[in-house]
């Protein structure tokens, strides 16, 4: 498995989990509970709030809410755009359009991908040679 393929697989799983969790933004209450927030930007604008979790304290609740499904879906889309850009430029280089500047820029893009893979370093398919 190559790095781009590995990242796309992890993103697909992240996306599926986020969609299974409603895909809505989340918000916290003073009680330490986390609920869906249909009225938040990106939400449907109406409908009832749904219970998500109760956290031990407000900081935990805020952390849970900040990593809501809507944020995950936005991150997945952003990283996919980075992957698409990398693959497009790899194709251009593969067609023989090579200059020192284009090759250096591709090295930078690959280093970005290596860093994007770091949060998945504990996954069994992660390869140590991908470490930056």
N, C-alpha and C positions, 0 to 999 in steps of 0.2 A: 504494500500500500504506500502510495506517495503522499507527500505532505498535503497537497491540495485536496486529494481524495479523502484523507483523514479528516481534515477540517470540515469539508462538506458533509461528511457523515455525522460528525459531532453537532454541527449546526442543524442538520435535519432532526436529530434527536432532541436538541434544545427547543426547536420550533414545535415539535410534536407535543412535548411536555407542556409548553406554554399554552398551546391551543387547547390541550386537554384541561387546562386550568382556567378556561373561559376566555383567555386573551385580553381580559379587561385590566385597566389600572386598579391598583389596590390603595387603600388608605388606612390609617391607624386611628384608633379612638384612645381617649385618655385612660381607659381601662386596660390597655395593652392588647386589645383585640385588633385584628386585621379583617377588613371587609373589602369586597369589590366596590369600585366607585364608578358606576355607569355614567355619572355626570361629568367626569373628568375629561379633559381633551383626549380624544382617541376612543372614548367610550361611546355607547349608543345615544347618550343624552337623556335617557329616561329608564324607567324600570327600577325594581327594588335592588337594594344592596344585599349581597350575600355574604355570610360568614365564611372566613378563610381559616383563621387560626387565632389562638390566644397565646401570647408570648409571656415569658417570665417577667419582663419589664419593658418599659417604653423604648429603650434603645434596641432591644431585640425586635420589637414590633416594627420600629422604624426601618430596621435593616431588612426585615421580611418584605415590608411594603415597597421599599425602594427597588427591590429586585422582582417586581411584579411581572406577570406574563407580557403586558404591553411593552415594558422596557426590554424584556428578553427578545421579543419579536423585532423590535427596532434595531437592537444590536445584531441579531442574526442577519437582517437585511443589509446593514452597513458592512458587516464582514463579508457577506457574499459579493458585494460590489467590489471590495478590495481583492477578493479571489478572482473575480471576472477580469479586473484590470491586470492582475498578474498574468493570467492565462492569455489575455489578448496580446500583451507585450512579449510573452514567450513565443507566441505564434509568429509575431512580426520578426523577432530575432531568428526564429527557425526558418523563415523565408529568405534569409540571407541579408536582411537589412541590419547589418551590424556596424555600429560605430562604438568607439570607446565610451562615449557618453550614454548611449542606449544600454550597453552592457553594464555599466556602473549603476545606472538607475534600476536595472533588473536585480542586481545584487541587493540593493536597498530594499526593493519590494520583497525579495525572498527573506531578508532579515525581519521584515515586518511580519510575514507569515509565521516564521519561527517563534516570534514573540506571541502572536495570537494563539499559537498551539500550546504555550506553556500552561495555561489553566487546565489543560487536559493531560498533563504529564503523568498523572496516575492511571490513565486509561491503559489497558493491556496492549492496545495497538500502537501506542506512542513509541517512537523510536528515539533513543538517546542521541543519535546523530542529527536530530532536528534541533537540539538545544542550541540557542544562539551562542 
